[in-house]
């Protein structure tokens, strides 16, 4: 990522983490309490001469449907050089926490088609794209929600390869931690990581 370039990070509550509204950038800790702040701090510390701008447009509760609805305003209009997308947790979670409200479920086929459409139309405008897998902080791969989340992670891995994107396999990153600590030490609900998570 080059000098003066802009990295826009979009997603759900895991990206949002209490960020400033409507667009999080600038003074007084606007980026929230999550990974976006860590990314910004690491970039600023390691590459201070580049003056890279990090912008957080995560929105709590979002699914890929919600990203599609706000894509022009929160991605295209911001004209990012680089874009990071972390979406899918709610697409899966709604299938488990509100199983009877099937109209809110984003099944794998819709998830894949919607995310691919967003990526395919946006990738040519970008210098770089980062796709992050959705995750469930659960070591038991046979747990129903973990198993479903892994399906969505596989979709993201396929799209990353097909569209020349950097892949961040978030689910895989939790595995070494889960070998030593219970998921409760990383997240109260196995979805929203604490600072260690």
Legacy VTK file of the C-alpha trace (Angstrom):
# vtk DataFile Version 3.0
C-alpha trace
ASCII
DATASET POLYDATA
POINTS 197 float
0.000 0.000 0.000
1.498 3.262 -1.155
2.040 6.769 0.121
-1.141 8.715 0.809
-3.386 5.816 -0.182
-6.710 5.056 1.466
-7.741 1.729 2.989
-11.490 1.399 3.559
-12.583 -1.407 5.878
-16.203 -2.542 5.675
-18.130 -5.214 7.533
-20.451 -5.889 10.452
-20.127 -5.298 14.232
-16.729 -7.004 14.342
-15.479 -4.198 12.093
-17.709 -1.475 13.565
-16.723 -1.915 17.236
-18.238 1.421 18.272
-16.698 3.501 15.494
-17.667 7.118 14.823
-20.562 7.728 12.415
-21.141 8.214 9.522
-17.542 7.643 8.331
-14.827 6.856 10.868
-11.552 8.621 10.250
-9.549 11.320 11.985
-9.083 12.483 15.564
-10.352 11.269 18.940
-10.249 7.489 18.355
-12.962 7.286 15.684
-12.072 3.801 14.424
-13.661 1.847 17.285
-12.198 -0.684 19.716
-11.529 -3.569 17.332
-9.163 -4.851 14.706
-9.467 -1.746 12.500
-7.783 0.314 15.216
-5.003 -2.279 15.491
-4.490 -2.252 11.719
-4.349 1.535 11.661
-1.888 1.643 14.561
0.385 -1.001 13.036
0.429 0.701 9.636
1.126 4.099 11.210
3.901 2.659 13.403
5.574 0.540 10.719
5.160 2.885 7.740
4.888 6.432 9.143
6.368 7.934 5.995
3.485 6.648 3.861
0.668 8.606 5.505
-1.857 5.849 4.819
-5.490 6.686 5.597
-7.609 4.007 7.274
-11.383 4.450 7.179
-13.876 2.281 9.082
-17.366 1.839 7.635
-18.352 -1.296 9.549
-21.988 -1.443 10.658
-23.308 -3.615 13.463
-25.786 -6.314 12.498
-24.980 -6.198 8.795
-25.176 -9.107 6.402
-23.909 -9.131 2.834
-27.387 -7.870 1.827
-26.825 -4.744 3.923
-23.388 -4.210 2.400
-24.936 -4.375 -1.050
-27.542 -1.754 -0.091
-24.910 0.729 1.119
-22.065 -0.152 -1.254
-22.184 3.016 -3.352
-22.189 5.354 -0.331
-19.764 3.448 1.880
-17.318 2.080 -0.679
-17.517 3.527 -4.182
-18.120 7.135 -3.116
-15.125 6.973 -0.746
-12.837 6.007 -3.655
-10.561 3.631 -1.748
-7.214 2.524 -3.108
-7.488 -0.602 -0.986
-10.596 -2.283 0.389
-10.969 -4.818 3.189
-14.219 -6.796 3.522
-15.132 -8.833 6.605
-18.733 -10.050 6.310
-20.633 -13.256 6.937
-20.968 -13.690 10.693
-24.564 -12.413 10.780
-25.394 -14.188 7.529
-24.737 -17.422 9.430
-25.732 -16.361 12.950
-29.298 -15.402 11.999
-29.837 -19.000 10.879
-29.192 -20.057 14.482
-30.406 -17.263 16.759
-33.669 -16.579 14.872
-34.289 -19.887 13.084
-38.008 -19.207 12.458
-37.400 -15.861 10.713
-36.150 -17.441 7.536
-36.517 -14.215 5.561
-33.484 -12.910 7.495
-31.337 -15.920 6.635
-28.667 -15.393 3.981
-27.987 -18.888 2.681
-24.657 -19.851 1.082
-25.819 -19.414 -2.518
-27.062 -15.862 -1.905
-24.009 -15.013 0.179
-21.634 -16.209 -2.538
-23.502 -14.519 -5.397
-23.902 -11.190 -3.599
-20.329 -11.014 -2.341
-18.976 -12.029 -5.732
-21.033 -9.340 -7.485
-19.695 -6.668 -5.114
-16.121 -7.873 -5.492
-16.287 -8.281 -9.266
-17.638 -4.782 -9.895
-15.266 -3.112 -7.417
-11.983 -4.997 -7.878
-11.016 -3.213 -11.139
-11.172 0.162 -9.337
-8.806 -0.942 -6.559
-5.062 -1.304 -6.187
-5.675 -4.041 -3.645
-8.429 -6.072 -2.035
-8.438 -7.962 1.268
-11.109 -10.590 1.960
-11.484 -11.816 5.529
-13.276 -15.042 6.381
-16.218 -14.959 8.770
-15.527 -16.909 11.952
-17.007 -18.523 15.026
-14.670 -18.816 18.005
-15.509 -22.454 18.655
-12.878 -25.228 18.516
-15.396 -28.016 17.852
-15.581 -28.197 14.060
-18.698 -30.369 14.364
-20.625 -27.678 16.226
-23.509 -26.769 13.890
-22.761 -23.046 13.730
-18.986 -23.579 13.382
-19.591 -26.072 10.580
-21.856 -23.610 8.763
-19.375 -20.759 9.280
-16.649 -22.895 7.737
-18.820 -23.223 4.598
-18.944 -19.434 4.309
-15.207 -19.225 4.939
-14.644 -21.586 2.015
-16.682 -19.238 -0.193
-14.464 -16.313 0.816
-11.310 -18.341 0.125
-12.609 -19.212 -3.349
-13.487 -15.578 -4.106
-10.095 -14.360 -2.892
-8.351 -16.712 -5.281
-10.661 -15.874 -8.194
-10.300 -12.098 -7.774
-6.617 -11.734 -6.872
-7.377 -10.676 -3.303
-5.301 -11.053 -0.175
-6.959 -13.607 2.101
-7.107 -13.261 5.872
-8.321 -16.583 7.249
-9.603 -15.282 10.569
-11.013 -18.659 11.607
-7.599 -20.280 11.177
-5.972 -17.510 13.227
-8.033 -18.498 16.272
-7.002 -22.182 16.179
-3.626 -21.812 17.988
-5.263 -19.738 20.743
-8.113 -22.227 21.177
-5.564 -24.982 21.757
-4.637 -23.212 25.016
-7.623 -21.167 26.194
-11.389 -21.532 26.244
-13.346 -19.457 23.732
-14.821 -17.482 26.651
-11.354 -16.010 27.231
-11.439 -14.556 23.713
-15.086 -13.612 23.274
-18.173 -13.519 25.501
-20.411 -14.789 22.679
-17.855 -16.533 20.429
-18.429 -13.824 17.792
-17.246 -10.481 19.187
-13.549 -10.798 20.103
-12.110 -9.044 23.133
-8.697 -7.328 22.866
-6.857 -10.654 23.016
-9.204 -12.111 20.431
LINES 1 198
197 0 1 2 3 4 5 6 7 8 9 10 11 12 13 14 15 16 17 18 19 20 21 22 23 24 25 26 27 28 29 30 31 32 33 34 35 36 37 38 39 40 41 42 43 44 45 46 47 48 49 50 51 52 53 54 55 56 57 58 59 60 61 62 63 64 65 66 67 68 69 70 71 72 73 74 75 76 77 78 79 80 81 82 83 84 85 86 87 88 89 90 91 92 93 94 95 96 97 98 99 100 101 102 103 104 105 106 107 108 109 110 111 112 113 114 115 116 117 118 119 120 121 122 123 124 125 126 127 128 129 130 131 132 133 134 135 136 137 138 139 140 141 142 143 144 145 146 147 148 149 150 151 152 153 154 155 156 157 158 159 160 161 162 163 164 165 166 167 168 169 170 171 172 173 174 175 176 177 178 179 180 181 182 183 184 185 186 187 188 189 190 191 192 193 194 195 196
